[in-house]
Amino acid sequence: MLISLPGSRRLLLMLTFILCSLSGVYAQKTREQLEKEKSENQSKIREIQGILKQTSSQKNVNLGQLKALNQQINTYKKQIDLLSDDLDLLNGELKVLEKKRQSLDSSLNVLKEEYGHMIYEASKRNVYFNQLVFLFSAGTFNQFVLRYKYLKQYTEARQGQAKEIGILQEKLADERRRITAKKNQQKTVLDTRVSENTKLEGLKVKQNEVIQELSQKETELRKQIAENKRATDLLEANIRRIAERERRERLERERREREEREARRKAERERIARENAEREKKGEAAIVEAPKEEEPVISSGMSEEETTLASSFTASQSRLPWPVKGFVSGHFGQRPHAVLKGVMVDNLGVDIQTTAGEPVRSVYDGVVLDVTEMPGMGNVVAIQHGNYMTIYAKMNGVTVHAGQKVKARENIGRVATDSDGTSELQFQIWKNTSRLNPENWLIRR
């Protein structure tokens, strides 16, 4: 007679552990992603706090302060959303842990019941007969061996059951500790969300105060809009002048190359004609002119290096590094004014608000086409990338010059700070004479 242990129960228990473990792995991946997003957004909050502190240091409120407040409110809203996601994730993790605890508890009860039954059966056998009597009362040697194996297996089964009970008790205690830790973590997240909500409400109050105060300065704001419009028109005219100059130079280069190719072909035809004339005098066969190769159609007028650069720049869409740290405070194209109702403003690129003296970097390899100073725009740097061009305005301390080759992420100067204490870079991307939305080209942050 051999002992048959409940293997199906152990198989079920093993599968339960595997499923719970897998659930933990998938939850962990989501947890890592969420923690990364929370950390990145918290860094943005600290970055914008520094910008807001700078613009708020001025006695009078200004648009730069309002833009920083708006962005800070958006980052706090996102942080609260992420904390809500965190709570949902914690609730899911707690459900998994509780299910695992219940499974362990159930398995432990089964093992205890089996172990108790074995102890009871063993105690009955000890009452009715001694193990030695049981062994030596065997009729044959083979029967003796079978009885010995039976007693050994029975003893090992009891010891195994006791060991499994100990392991399950440890696992159950561990799961209970994890559940307690998750509940404490849940409470911390809840408290943090309440705190962030309080900060958000405070920012909204400050935002309304700034809007109210700025609304009372309509005349000043309209004057500022007009000045910005003049500066923007002047900048656009300058960019188009540079683009037109580049176009003319490419066309001129293409014309010279075409004339040089034609001159070489003419010289070759004349050489063959002379040689054929000499051969004819000597009675030799004439040289047959080689068939003409099809000339490549050149429509861009760019050199091979410029064509390669333009192609790689095109492939970098949505992957370009930011020219400066900060946040987009003015989006591309026509947008409603931040304060004045019914007033539209047009942006040739994007405004990136940052801290005073922040270094400005080229977003891609290229050649500096132009460095100039313009009213309302400070120093302006134009960098060529094949038939693309990036513009960096509202700068000071420019460190590059026209004709200089620059690398991606190379410092080209610093952001200027206006009289309101706002440090804002105007960044543009052009393809020939068409302006593009830089937010479609910069890497998402």
DRENVEXBA-707117 format. One line per field, with one value per residue (C-alpha): chain; x, y, z; residue number from 1. Coordinates in Angstrom, 2 decimals. Layout:
N
c = A_...
xx = X_...
yy = Y_...
zz = Z_...
k = NUM_...
//
This chain:
445
c = A_A_A_A_A_A_A_A_A_A_A_A_A_A_A_A_A_A_A_A_A_A_A_A_A_A_A_A_A_A_A_A_A_A_A_A_A_A_A_A_A_A_A_A_A_A_A_A_A_A_A_A_A_A_A_A_A_A_A_A_A_A_A_A_A_A_A_A_A_A_A_A_A_A_A_A_A_A_A_A_A_A_A_A_A_A_A_A_A_A_A_A_A_A_A_A_A_A_A_A_A_A_A_A_A_A_A_A_A_A_A_A_A_A_A_A_A_A_A_A_A_A_A_A_A_A_A_A_A_A_A_A_A_A_A_A_A_A_A_A_A_A_A_A_A_A_A_A_A_A_A_A_A_A_A_A_A_A_A_A_A_A_A_A_A_A_A_A_A_A_A_A_A_A_A_A_A_A_A_A_A_A_A_A_A_A_A_A_A_A_A_A_A_A_A_A_A_A_A_A_A_A_A_A_A_A_A_A_A_A_A_A_A_A_A_A_A_A_A_A_A_A_A_A_A_A_A_A_A_A_A_A_A_A_A_A_A_A_A_A_A_A_A_A_A_A_A_A_A_A_A_A_A_A_A_A_A_A_A_A_A_A_A_A_A_A_A_A_A_A_A_A_A_A_A_A_A_A_A_A_A_A_A_A_A_A_A_A_A_A_A_A_A_A_A_A_A_A_A_A_A_A_A_A_A_A_A_A_A_A_A_A_A_A_A_A_A_A_A_A_A_A_A_A_A_A_A_A_A_A_A_A_A_A_A_A_A_A_A_A_A_A_A_A_A_A_A_A_A_A_A_A_A_A_A_A_A_A_A_A_A_A_A_A_A_A_A_A_A_A_A_A_A_A_A_A_A_A_A_A_A_A_A_A_A_A_A_A_A_A_A_A_A_A_A_A_A_A_A_A_A_A_A_A_A_A_A_A_A_A_A_A_A_A_A_A_A_A_A_A_A_A_A_A_A_A_A_A_A_A_A_A_A_A_A_A_A_A_A_A_A_A_A_A_A
xx = 0.00_1.50_0.46_-1.28_-0.98_-3.41_-1.23_-4.07_-4.29_-0.56_-0.75_-3.56_-1.52_1.50_-0.58_-2.04_1.47_2.54_-0.50_-0.07_3.61_2.86_0.23_2.88_5.30_2.80_1.74_5.41_5.94_2.97_4.22_7.66_6.13_3.85_6.66_8.77_5.95_5.40_9.10_9.37_6.29_7.60_10.82_8.73_6.91_10.25_11.55_8.47_8.58_12.01_10.71_7.62_9.77_11.83_8.84_7.00_9.96_8.89_6.69_4.10_2.33_3.15_2.24_5.31_4.05_0.60_2.10_4.20_1.14_-0.89_1.84_2.25_-1.50_-1.34_1.55_-0.27_-3.39_-1.30_0.32_-3.11_-4.20_-1.07_-1.77_-5.31_-3.79_-1.50_-4.47_-6.20_-3.02_-2.68_-6.29_-5.55_-2.37_-4.24_-6.87_-4.15_-2.44_-5.73_-6.61_-3.18_-3.60_-6.99_-5.51_-2.63_-5.03_-7.21_-4.21_-2.89_-6.20_-6.20_-2.67_-3.50_-6.53_-4.49_-1.75_-4.25_-5.77_-2.35_-1.51_-4.87_-4.32_-0.82_-2.07_-4.66_-1.96_0.22_-2.69_-3.47_-0.03_3.65_5.63_8.13_5.31_3.85_7.16_8.10_4.63_5.17_4.72_7.56_10.67_9.10_6.13_8.58_10.28_6.93_5.85_9.17_8.80_5.22_6.28_9.19_6.97_4.34_6.94_8.38_4.89_4.18_7.49_6.80_3.35_4.79_7.44_4.84_2.69_5.69_6.47_2.85_2.66_5.75_4.32_1.00_2.72_4.73_1.59_-0.08_2.93_2.82_-0.90_-0.23_2.58_0.35_-2.40_0.13_1.35_-2.24_-2.77_0.41_-0.75_-4.17_-2.58_-0.29_-3.22_-5.08_-1.96_-1.51_-5.18_-4.71_-1.69_-3.66_-6.50_-4.00_-2.48_-5.92_-6.63_-3.31_-4.08_-7.41_-5.72_-3.10_-5.73_-7.82_-4.83_-3.68_-7.21_-6.98_-3.94_-5.66_-4.04_-0.58_-1.22_-2.46_0.63_2.76_0.90_1.54_5.27_5.50_3.75_6.27_9.18_7.69_7.09_10.64_11.98_9.89_11.08_14.67_14.16_12.59_15.49_17.95_15.90_15.72_19.46_20.09_17.71_19.52_22.89_21.68_20.28_23.56_25.54_23.27_23.69_27.49_27.53_25.26_27.52_30.61_29.05_28.08_31.58_33.15_30.83_31.55_35.30_34.88_32.87_35.49_38.30_36.51_35.84_39.56_40.66_38.13_39.41_42.97_41.81_39.93_43.11_44.91_42.02_41.29_37.86_36.26_35.79_32.17_31.08_30.02_26.28_25.35_24.53_21.21_21.84_20.32_17.50_18.55_15.58_16.80_20.14_21.66_25.08_25.43_26.35_23.32_21.02_22.26_21.86_18.33_17.37_18.67_16.97_13.65_14.10_14.57_10.99_9.63_13.14_14.96_16.37_14.97_17.06_16.64_15.18_11.69_8.14_6.22_4.69_3.51_2.29_2.68_0.24_-2.74_-3.99_-6.32_-4.51_-4.00_-5.96_-7.68_-10.84_-11.33_-7.66_-5.63_-1.84_0.28_3.44_5.97_7.33_7.10_8.09_9.97_10.00_12.98_15.23_17.58_20.86_19.88_22.18_20.68_21.80_21.55_18.99_20.92_24.16_24.32_25.97_25.30_23.73_23.20_23.70_21.97_20.42_16.83_14.50_12.22_14.00_17.48_20.15_18.86_20.78_19.80_21.27_20.99_20.35_20.20_16.96_15.79_16.56_16.22_15.84_16.81_15.62_15.54_19.11_22.20_25.82_25.86_28.98_28.78_29.31_28.07_29.69_30.55_29.67_27.87_26.95_23.67_23.41_26.28_25.91_25.27_24.44_22.10_18.47_17.86_15.62_13.20_12.25_9.39_11.86_10.67_13.32_11.83_13.39_11.61_12.35_11.32_11.78_11.54_11.71_12.75_10.21_7.55_7.36_6.74_5.35_8.38_6.27_5.96_9.75_10.91_11.01_7.97_8.57
yy = 0.00_3.34_6.84_8.96_12.69_15.28_16.34_18.13_20.59_21.29_21.75_24.26_26.05_26.20_27.64_30.23_31.35_31.59_33.66_35.98_36.40_37.23_39.77_41.37_41.61_43.36_45.69_46.45_47.58_49.90_51.11_51.92_53.85_55.80_56.64_57.86_60.15_61.50_62.20_63.95_66.07_66.97_68.17_70.36_71.81_72.74_74.18_76.34_77.44_78.94_80.72_81.95_83.22_85.26_86.85_87.40_89.33_92.36_94.93_94.93_91.88_90.93_88.44_86.36_85.83_84.85_82.37_80.78_80.56_78.93_76.38_75.68_75.09_72.62_70.71_70.53_69.24_66.57_65.65_65.25_63.05_60.94_60.63_59.47_56.89_55.90_55.32_53.20_51.18_50.75_49.55_46.97_45.88_45.55_43.36_41.09_40.89_40.22_37.47_35.94_36.16_34.43_31.69_31.19_31.16_28.55_26.38_26.63_25.46_22.46_21.51_21.83_19.63_16.97_17.12_16.78_13.76_12.13_12.76_11.31_8.17_7.79_8.07_5.34_3.04_3.60_2.57_-0.68_-1.91_-1.07_-0.29_-3.06_-5.55_-4.33_-4.95_-8.33_-9.79_-9.88_-13.36_-13.02_-10.91_-9.07_-8.18_-6.92_-4.63_-3.26_-2.51_-0.74_1.42_2.23_3.44_5.46_7.12_7.90_9.55_11.58_12.67_13.97_15.86_17.28_18.44_20.17_21.90_23.06_24.46_26.45_27.82_28.82_30.54_32.61_33.52_34.47_36.72_38.32_39.02_40.60_42.88_43.83_44.63_46.86_48.63_49.19_50.65_53.03_53.96_54.53_56.90_58.81_59.23_60.40_62.98_64.15_64.54_66.66_68.80_69.24_70.17_72.86_74.25_74.15_76.16_78.72_79.03_79.52_82.34_83.97_83.44_85.25_88.12_88.52_88.38_91.01_93.31_92.82_93.46_96.94_97.63_97.23_100.31_99.17_95.63_96.81_98.98_95.95_93.85_96.51_96.64_92.86_92.88_95.36_93.33_90.09_91.61_92.92_89.50_87.73_90.14_89.49_85.70_85.89_88.07_85.42_82.63_84.55_85.20_81.48_80.64_83.00_81.59_78.03_79.00_80.73_77.70_75.46_77.75_77.68_73.89_73.54_75.85_73.96_70.63_72.05_73.48_70.09_68.37_70.97_70.54_66.76_67.07_69.39_66.98_64.07_66.19_67.08_63.48_62.31_64.92_63.63_60.02_60.87_62.28_59.05_56.91_55.53_54.84_57.69_57.63_57.03_59.50_57.78_57.96_60.90_60.15_61.36_64.46_64.42_66.90_69.40_71.28_72.28_73.75_72.26_70.68_67.00_67.88_70.18_67.55_64.93_67.35_68.30_64.62_63.80_66.89_65.73_62.32_64.02_65.28_64.97_64.06_67.40_68.47_71.61_74.74_75.83_74.50_75.66_75.41_76.60_79.91_80.90_78.39_78.44_80.28_82.46_82.25_84.31_86.78_85.55_88.46_90.64_89.07_89.08_89.89_87.39_87.18_85.41_83.51_82.60_79.83_79.14_81.11_79.08_80.71_79.90_81.34_84.30_83.60_80.10_78.84_78.42_75.44_74.58_71.84_70.27_70.31_73.23_76.44_79.87_81.98_85.23_86.93_90.26_92.50_93.60_95.92_93.92_90.66_91.21_89.11_86.76_83.74_81.87_78.39_76.52_72.76_72.12_73.71_74.03_76.93_77.34_80.79_81.73_85.21_87.24_86.31_88.06_87.03_85.28_83.12_82.20_84.11_83.88_81.06_79.03_75.33_74.21_70.84_69.75_70.86_73.32_76.55_79.58_82.20_82.96_83.95_87.65_88.96_91.82_94.74_92.70_90.05_87.51_85.33_83.94_82.47_82.83_79.66_79.06_76.41_77.23_75.10_77.41_80.23_78.24_78.36_75.14_74.35_73.68_71.65_68.98_68.76_69.01_65.90_65.72_66.72
zz = 0.00_-1.07_0.01_-2.69_-1.95_-3.41_-6.39_-8.17_-5.31_-5.51_-9.29_-8.82_-6.18_-8.51_-11.35_-8.98_-8.00_-11.65_-12.65_-9.68_-10.49_-14.13_-13.04_-10.87_-13.82_-16.09_-13.28_-12.61_-16.21_-15.95_-12.58_-14.03_-16.90_-14.58_-12.15_-15.08_-16.30_-12.78_-12.36_-15.75_-15.06_-11.59_-13.25_-15.57_-12.55_-10.92_-14.21_-14.71_-11.07_-11.78_-14.88_-13.01_-10.14_-12.59_-14.35_-11.03_-9.60_-11.64_-9.93_-12.69_-14.05_-17.64_-20.36_-19.60_-16.07_-17.36_-19.85_-17.11_-14.84_-17.62_-18.23_-14.51_-14.21_-17.11_-15.53_-12.17_-13.94_-15.61_-12.29_-10.68_-13.60_-13.15_-9.42_-10.24_-12.60_-9.75_-7.46_-10.11_-10.51_-6.74_-6.52_-9.22_-7.46_-4.18_-5.84_-7.21_-3.82_-2.02_-4.51_-4.01_-0.22_-0.38_-2.58_-0.15_2.81_1.10_0.18_3.74_5.17_2.78_3.79_7.48_7.02_5.17_7.78_10.61_8.94_8.59_12.27_13.31_11.19_12.59_16.16_15.49_14.14_17.19_19.42_17.61_16.63_16.91_13.74_14.52_15.01_11.73_9.94_11.42_11.15_7.38_5.91_3.33_2.82_-0.13_2.04_4.70_2.15_0.93_4.52_5.20_2.05_3.06_6.55_5.10_2.48_5.09_7.37_4.48_3.43_6.95_6.99_3.51_4.56_7.62_5.46_2.89_5.69_6.97_3.49_2.89_6.27_5.39_1.97_3.52_6.07_3.25_1.20_4.22_4.68_0.98_1.24_4.25_2.38_-0.68_1.50_3.07_-0.41_-1.47_1.46_0.55_-3.06_-1.90_0.42_-2.39_-4.78_-2.21_-1.77_-5.54_-5.90_-3.26_-5.14_-8.40_-6.91_-5.65_-9.12_-10.66_-8.22_-9.14_-12.84_-12.54_-10.68_-13.41_-16.17_-14.37_-13.97_-17.57_-18.85_-17.38_-19.55_-22.91_-24.44_-23.39_-24.63_-28.02_-28.36_-27.53_-30.13_-32.77_-31.90_-32.03_-35.41_-36.84_-35.47_-36.84_-40.29_-40.37_-39.35_-41.98_-44.67_-43.64_-43.72_-47.18_-48.32_-47.11_-48.72_-52.01_-51.91_-51.41_-54.25_-56.63_-55.62_-56.24_-59.64_-60.50_-59.39_-61.47_-64.50_-64.19_-63.84_-66.89_-68.94_-67.79_-68.81_-72.21_-72.69_-71.94_-74.42_-77.10_-76.58_-76.86_-80.10_-81.57_-80.60_-82.27_-85.40_-85.68_-85.23_-87.84_-90.32_-89.88_-90.19_-93.40_-94.94_-94.09_-95.34_-91.87_-90.42_-88.51_-84.75_-83.80_-81.13_-77.92_-77.16_-74.96_-71.35_-70.07_-67.95_-64.48_-64.03_-61.37_-59.96_-56.48_-57.47_-54.31_-54.10_-53.27_-49.68_-49.32_-50.81_-48.34_-45.43_-46.50_-46.79_-43.30_-41.86_-43.38_-41.76_-38.36_-38.15_-34.57_-33.37_-33.33_-29.94_-28.35_-29.02_-25.40_-22.13_-21.21_-22.52_-25.58_-24.53_-28.01_-30.57_-34.35_-36.61_-35.79_-32.20_-29.98_-27.73_-24.16_-22.66_-25.30_-26.65_-30.41_-31.07_-33.12_-33.18_-35.79_-34.90_-37.59_-35.35_-31.64_-28.55_-25.92_-22.51_-20.31_-17.59_-18.00_-19.78_-20.87_-23.69_-27.17_-29.28_-32.96_-33.51_-36.42_-38.38_-40.76_-41.95_-40.44_-43.19_-41.36_-37.99_-37.52_-34.87_-35.35_-33.38_-31.10_-31.97_-30.56_-32.25_-34.96_-36.24_-39.44_-40.00_-43.31_-43.49_-47.24_-48.44_-44.81_-42.51_-38.73_-37.18_-33.59_-32.52_-29.28_-28.43_-27.09_-26.74_-30.13_-30.52_-34.24_-37.50_-41.08_-43.05_-39.93_-39.85_-36.69_-35.24_-33.68_-30.02_-30.45_-28.43_-30.64_-27.99_-25.09_-24.64_-24.10_-21.28_-21.99_-19.73_-18.21_-17.04_-19.65_-21.31_-24.51_-27.64_-30.98_-32.97_-36.59_-39.29_-43.00_-46.14_-48.98_-48.57_-46.68_-42.88_-40.95_-37.51_-35.26_-32.82_-35.51_-35.70_-32.09_-29.91_-27.61_-24.00
k = 1_2_3_4_5_6_7_8_9_10_11_12_13_14_15_16_17_18_19_20_21_22_23_24_25_26_27_28_29_30_31_32_33_34_35_36_37_38_39_40_41_42_43_44_45_46_47_48_49_50_51_52_53_54_55_56_57_58_59_60_61_62_63_64_65_66_67_68_69_70_71_72_73_74_75_76_77_78_79_80_81_82_83_84_85_86_87_88_89_90_91_92_93_94_95_96_97_98_99_100_101_102_103_104_105_106_107_108_109_110_111_112_113_114_115_116_117_118_119_120_121_122_123_124_125_126_127_128_129_130_131_132_133_134_135_136_137_138_139_140_141_142_143_144_145_146_147_148_149_150_151_152_153_154_155_156_157_158_159_160_161_162_163_164_165_166_167_168_169_170_171_172_173_174_175_176_177_178_179_180_181_182_183_184_185_186_187_188_189_190_191_192_193_194_195_196_197_198_199_200_201_202_203_204_205_206_207_208_209_210_211_212_213_214_215_216_217_218_219_220_221_222_223_224_225_226_227_228_229_230_231_232_233_234_235_236_237_238_239_240_241_242_243_244_245_246_247_248_249_250_251_252_253_254_255_256_257_258_259_260_261_262_263_264_265_266_267_268_269_270_271_272_273_274_275_276_277_278_279_280_281_282_283_284_285_286_287_288_289_290_291_292_293_294_295_296_297_298_299_300_301_302_303_304_305_306_307_308_309_310_311_312_313_314_315_316_317_318_319_320_321_322_323_324_325_326_327_328_329_330_331_332_333_334_335_336_337_338_339_340_341_342_343_344_345_346_347_348_349_350_351_352_353_354_355_356_357_358_359_360_361_362_363_364_365_366_367_368_369_370_371_372_373_374_375_376_377_378_379_380_381_382_383_384_385_386_387_388_389_390_391_392_393_394_395_396_397_398_399_400_401_402_403_404_405_406_407_408_409_410_411_412_413_414_415_416_417_418_419_420_421_422_423_424_425_426_427_428_429_430_431_432_433_434_435_436_437_438_439_440_441_442_443_444_445
//
